[in-house]
Amino acid sequence: MTHPLGWWPMRFVTVRGPSMAPTLKDGDVVLVRRAAKAKPGDVVLVRWPARPGQLSIKRVAGPGYFVVGDNQLASTDSRELGMAEVLGVMVYKLR
């Protein structure tokens, strides 16, 4: 399977949905760096083994890439789907 970010070291990603509000809202565009080391508190682009076709923006909350949305009432995250595969780390929010 190819990497969702392709071979580019950085990529723009559009946020969809309310799961990262108030930090990020639907329609925000963020710059994600591929292969960056994620640490707790970082906002990351992820996918889950159970849903390999779905990419999500979440926050690293614990070791092993346990990730959650900032708006926990409107987020499907590691609490339901388990540990995530981190594909990249957000480095900048454009809007």
C-alpha positions in Angstrom: 0.0 0.0 0.0 1.3 3.4 -0.8 1.6 6.1 1.8 -1.4 8.5 1.8 0.9 11.5 1.7 2.8 10.1 -1.3 6.5 10.7 -1.5 6.2 14.4 -0.6 7.8 15.2 2.8 4.9 17.7 3.5 1.3 17.9 2.4 -1.7 20.2 2.8 -4.7 18.4 4.4 -8.2 19.8 4.8 -9.9 19.1 8.1 -13.4 17.6 7.9 -15.9 17.4 10.8 -16.0 18.8 14.3 -13.8 16.3 16.2 -10.9 18.7 16.7 -12.9 21.8 17.6 -12.1 24.3 19.0 -8.4 23.8 17.9 -9.4 23.0 14.3 -12.7 23.4 12.6 -14.3 21.9 9.5 -12.6 23.4 6.4 -9.3 24.4 8.1 -6.2 23.6 6.1 -3.1 22.3 7.9 0.4 21.4 6.7 1.4 17.9 7.7 5.0 16.7 7.8 5.5 13.0 6.9 7.8 10.9 9.0 8.0 13.4 11.9 8.2 11.9 15.4 5.0 12.4 17.2 4.9 13.1 20.9 2.0 13.6 23.3 0.1 16.8 22.6 1.0 16.8 18.9 -1.8 17.0 16.3 -1.3 14.2 13.8 -2.7 12.7 10.6 -3.7 9.0 11.4 -5.4 5.9 10.1 -6.6 2.8 12.0 -6.1 -0.8 11.0 -9.8 -1.3 11.3 -10.5 1.6 8.8 -7.4 1.8 6.5 -9.2 4.0 3.9 -10.1 6.7 6.5 -7.7 9.4 7.4 -8.3 11.6 10.5 -6.7 14.5 12.3 -6.4 13.8 16.0 -4.2 14.6 19.0 -1.7 12.2 20.6 -2.9 11.6 24.1 -0.6 8.7 25.2 2.0 6.2 24.4 1.6 3.8 21.5 -0.2 6.5 19.5 -3.4 6.6 21.5 -5.1 9.5 19.9 -8.2 11.5 20.6 -10.2 14.4 19.2 -10.2 17.7 21.1 -14.0 17.6 20.9 -14.4 14.3 22.6 -18.2 14.4 22.4 -18.0 14.5 18.5 -14.9 12.3 17.9 -14.4 8.7 16.9 -10.9 7.9 18.0 -8.7 5.5 19.9 -11.3 5.1 22.6 -13.3 3.1 20.1 -10.8 2.1 17.4 -7.6 1.4 19.4 -4.1 2.6 18.6 -3.7 4.6 15.4 -1.0 4.6 12.8 0.5 8.0 12.7 1.2 9.2 9.1 2.4 12.7 9.8 2.5 15.6 12.3 0.8 18.9 11.8 3.4 21.7 11.6 1.2 24.7 10.6 -2.4 25.7 10.4 -3.1 27.9 7.3 -6.6 29.0 8.2 
